[in-house]
Amino acid sequence: MTVPIGIHDIALATGHYAMDLAELARHNGADVNKYYIGLGQTSQTVPAPDEDIVTLAAAAAKQIVARHGVEGIRTILFATESGIDQSKSAAVYVQDLIGLPAASRAVELKQACYGGTSALQLAVGIVARDPEQRVLVIASDIAKYDLDSGGESTQGGAAVAMLVAANPNLAVVDETVGLYTANVQDFWRPNYRSTPLVDGKLSVSAYLEAVEQAWKDYEGRGGRGVSEFAGFCYHQPFTKMAHKAHTRLLELKGIEATAARLHADLSPTTIYNRAIGNSYTASLFVGFTSLLDHSDDLDGRSVALFSYGSGCVAELFSVTMVPGYRAHLRTADNRAAIARREPISYEKYRALRDFTLPEDGSELVVSARSRSPFRLTAISGHSRIYAAAHAQ
Ligand code: HMG
């Protein structure tokens, strides 16, 4: 790589409602500390009926386009595992909604929560071939499990949009990566289901095995040592998972994983995920955004990122922060996106869960509920119809 390539900008969007996990505990009789402490989650984003992965993605991507324009964007990579169509890419809707160039390729990528990282790495490759181009990478997901299942406490939703470019403002994506793929049936969603099937305990152990194997591959390829990183971001299905993963990594390297060490290494990365819940493909990048918004000394320093997608594929990679990156952050907007969510009771959450889009071809007008700049307005002719809020 002759020119540095990486993340030029990163923007976050999340859904309209938030349910405190005390509400779930009130419903199912669990001790709320199981959620607050045991899982490390305080609340979860719940989307409004007029929100889906496309509206979240467009809300995140709009911020990028407002700051940088569309020039040079010839590729839109949309990672998701809560896709709305088996054929048409969600990226095409976003291209239209935010006015991206027609002279572009717009595709969707899938491998559970790993999809966002694969999109980022593919984007780096495209820019390496032509540094004049910029690639819009979007990771957008709504995590929804069966009612009254173990996974329900780990639901959530968010989108992260990143502009990948040469000579980036924020972070250079480093070349050395560690990879791991294994055929594990820990979490999957057959085409006929709207919620995944999950073996929770197996998924945790498969994730931890992937940390170890990806790190070993990374090390074997000449990667940095643990002490060379100023931060560690993990995929966070729930924030306690980052603690388990980092403990596994430290112990592998013979380092004692004390509570103080875990807090110092991880706490800035878990603040947003703790409130949002799992956002699948976006989760790792929500954690990265949280790190950037809650650290003040990362100029020129490297951050390790661990991406895990059930099934499973994992990647350990790193970025090196560009000096002066802090001038380009969106800290106030990110905090506001989380803080302005409307708190809801368990009963309201159940009512929202009971709302489903027609699956038999019938028409539906979706009433305006969210404050999102883009809304799902109708189902018509088996199609989702979207509109910008100002156009309604
Ligand atoms: P569970 O049965 O609800 O909870 O399953 P638990 O009994 O295992 O308890 C959770 C923790 O709370 C335990 O801590 C308890 O001790 C603790 P740990 O032993 O693990 O350290 N606890 C308490 N702590 C304080 N006070 C209390 C209390 N009570 C209990 N009173 C599970 C939890 C995560 C398995 C479940 O929520 C689940 O199945 N979630 C969905 C799957 C998942 O998130 N897996 C994570 C790894 S796989 C992954 O990350 C990929 C994924 O994002 C999907 C993709 O890639 O597409 C999911």
Boltz pocket constraint, residues with backbone or C-beta under 6 A from the ligand:
constraints:
  - pocket:
      binder: B
      contacts: [[A, 31], [A, 32], [A, 33], [A, 34], [A, 35], [A, 37], [A, 38], [A, 39], [A, 81], [A, 111], [A, 112], [A, 113], [A, 114], [A, 150], [A, 151], [A, 152], [A, 153], [A, 154], [A, 187], [A, 198], [A, 199], [A, 200], [A, 201], [A, 203], [A, 204], [A, 207], [A, 235], [A, 236], [A, 237], [A, 238], [A, 241], [A, 278], [A, 280], [A, 308], [A, 309], [A, 310]]
      max_distance: 6.0
